[in-house]
Amino acid sequence: MRTKITELFNIEHPIIQGGMHYVGFAELAAAVSEAGGLGIITGLTQRTPEALAQEIAKARALTSKPIGVNLTFLPSINTPDYPGYVKAIIEGGVTVVETAGRNPVQVMPALKEAGIKVIHKCTSVRHALKAQEIGCDAVSVDGFECGGHPGEDDIPNMILLPRAADELEIPFVASGGQADARSLVASLSMGAEGINMGTRFIATKEAPVHENVKQAIVNASELDTRLIMRPLRNTERVLNNEAVERLIAKEKALGDSIKFEDIHGEVVGVYPKIMLEGDMEIGAWSCGMVAGLIHDVPTCKELIDRIMAEADAIISQRLAGILRG
Ligand SMILES: Cc1cc2nc3c(=O)[nH]c(=O)nc-3n(C[C@H](O)[C@H](O)[C@H](O)COP(=O)(O)O)c2cc1C
């Protein structure tokens, strides 16, 4: 399958693995890229630019195919050393950067000068247009279904993708709720040039996270995610657990007077304990509604090959058959 995204990123299949905190390590990124998609290392999971440089080198040793790095711009007290991370990205021979969160304008000149393609992930058409205006090569349009931060507009992909297609000139991929060939074909038909998957890639053999995390996703249904931190305008879709119920109870009790410090215990520093140690009730972790469509733990290659083969069958048999009548 050739799309504007496979051509832009020089990859075989139009499937991207979105950056994920404490999941997007070299092993996963390399496995996705080696399978013909675009694997992405999560920049800020590496505490320093030096650590990121090592992680990139590790991925480089596992695949010679293109890999990406995610740079997330979130409100934080201690601003990460973004110029240092950008230097590690450029020197590491990374060809694609996925930016997310706030406007990535500060890193654009250095990345563009190095010939790196930039795909900005955002949750609204207005932010996608802004990304286009500042010179991003593509956008990842993240619908309300997505795991992680869906923004505050609550527009699902069935509306958001055609809206993006109507407004954008640069190519875009569909992100949020993507799991299989049906997602890919539907997204292509709504104007996307490929898909970006988060939650689906956690439940793969190569994802270097604890088995408990993969099983939690396999066991979850589409009813099991919750939105947290909406009163703080930092909404996050997470898998429900004891910590999330505690957090939601605080949000209800404190209403608009809630502050970040009130929920500190449920959200700060919990990712290593969940992802690496499998302590599933300790805190809130991002997970998409798409968990309801995930029933197995394949290798990245099995997953990507299956999506591509079934997409071919949907297009050339089911849809073509409908047309023939
Ligand atoms: C556990 C987890 C951690 C994530 N961490 C990040 C992150 O650090 N930066 C980022 O840009 N997106 C992050 N995301 C969002 C994903 O890259 C992707 O956009 C999202 O998962 C797509 O929705 P889906 O889960 O329905 O596929 C995370 C998602 C998950 C599930």
PDBQT file of the ligand as one rigid body, heavy atoms in Angstrom, charges set to zero:
ROOT
HETATM    1  C1  LIG A 401       0.347   4.387  27.996  1.00  0.00    +0.000 C 
HETATM    2  C2  LIG A 401       0.319   5.530  27.018  1.00  0.00    +0.000 A 
HETATM    3  C3  LIG A 401       1.260   6.550  27.149  1.00  0.00    +0.000 A 
HETATM    4  C4  LIG A 401       1.272   7.610  26.247  1.00  0.00    +0.000 A 
HETATM    5  N1  LIG A 401       2.249   8.576  26.353  1.00  0.00    +0.000 NA
HETATM    6  C5  LIG A 401       2.327   9.561  25.412  1.00  0.00    +0.000 A 
HETATM    7  C6  LIG A 401       3.385  10.508  25.460  1.00  0.00    +0.000 A 
HETATM    8  O1  LIG A 401       4.240  10.495  26.337  1.00  0.00    +0.000 OA
HETATM    9  N2  LIG A 401       3.411  11.461  24.482  1.00  0.00    +0.000 N 
HETATM   10  C7  LIG A 401       2.478  11.497  23.478  1.00  0.00    +0.000 A 
HETATM   11  O2  LIG A 401       2.568  12.350  22.609  1.00  0.00    +0.000 OA
HETATM   12  N3  LIG A 401       1.455  10.626  23.432  1.00  0.00    +0.000 NA
HETATM   13  C8  LIG A 401       1.367   9.658  24.362  1.00  0.00    +0.000 A 
HETATM   14  N4  LIG A 401       0.351   8.727  24.277  1.00  0.00    +0.000 N 
HETATM   15  C9  LIG A 401      -0.632   8.802  23.167  1.00  0.00    +0.000 C 
HETATM   16  C10 LIG A 401      -0.266   7.850  22.016  1.00  0.00    +0.000 C 
HETATM   17  O3  LIG A 401       0.926   8.222  21.383  1.00  0.00    +0.000 OA
HETATM   18  C11 LIG A 401      -1.376   7.826  20.944  1.00  0.00    +0.000 C 
HETATM   19  O4  LIG A 401      -1.564   9.121  20.420  1.00  0.00    +0.000 OA
HETATM   20  C12 LIG A 401      -2.688   7.321  21.488  1.00  0.00    +0.000 C 
HETATM   21  O5  LIG A 401      -2.467   6.208  22.311  1.00  0.00    +0.000 OA
HETATM   22  C13 LIG A 401      -3.637   6.951  20.367  1.00  0.00    +0.000 C 
HETATM   23  O6  LIG A 401      -4.817   6.417  20.866  1.00  0.00    +0.000 OA
HETATM   24  P1  LIG A 401      -5.078   4.827  21.030  1.00  0.00    +0.000 P 
HETATM   25  O7  LIG A 401      -4.489   4.472  22.343  1.00  0.00    +0.000 OA
HETATM   26  O8  LIG A 401      -6.561   4.725  20.970  1.00  0.00    +0.000 OA
HETATM   27  O9  LIG A 401      -4.379   4.128  19.896  1.00  0.00    +0.000 OA
HETATM   28  C14 LIG A 401       0.296   7.675  25.196  1.00  0.00    +0.000 A 
HETATM   29  C15 LIG A 401      -0.665   6.665  25.102  1.00  0.00    +0.000 A 
HETATM   30  C16 LIG A 401      -0.663   5.595  25.979  1.00  0.00    +0.000 A 
HETATM   31  C17 LIG A 401      -1.708   4.524  25.826  1.00  0.00    +0.000 C 
ENDROOT
TORSDOF 0
